[in-house]
Amino acid sequence: MPLAGGLLSVRLTPKASRDRIEAIETDAEGRPWLRVSVTAVPENGKANAALVALLAKTWRLPKGAFALVSGVTARRKTLRIEAATATVEDVAARLDALPRRPG
């Protein structure tokens, strides 16, 4: 699962046709990543802000609950979800319901 210890692994595709959480993909090393697409361009943090806004809206969390830990300028990012344990468990359950695809 791309969520471990409150850390969420994401592969972000900017400049997509729509904002959406697509699936969980596994890379060549067997690591799972949440695949997300946003319409925002990757300039001045716009795509990162769109990612946080999409996750916050989808999972009904405040935008402040997400902190970008690594990958500010990369497609692969790690975000920390700073929320109550029950909330993180709810996010984990939602992730389990997503389709899985090999990377």
Secondary structure as GFF3:
##gff-version 3
##sequence-region A 1 103
A	DSSP	beta_strand	3	4	.	.	.	ID=ss1
A	DSSP	beta_strand	7	13	.	.	.	ID=ss2
A	DSSP	beta_strand	20	26	.	.	.	ID=ss3
A	DSSP	beta_strand	32	37	.	.	.	ID=ss4
A	DSSP	alpha_helix	46	59	.	.	.	ID=ss5
A	DSSP	three_ten_helix	63	65	.	.	.	ID=ss6
A	DSSP	beta_strand	66	70	.	.	.	ID=ss7
A	DSSP	beta_strand	76	81	.	.	.	ID=ss8
A	DSSP	alpha_helix	85	96	.	.	.	ID=ss9
A	DSSP	beta_strand	100	102	.	.	.	ID=ss10
###
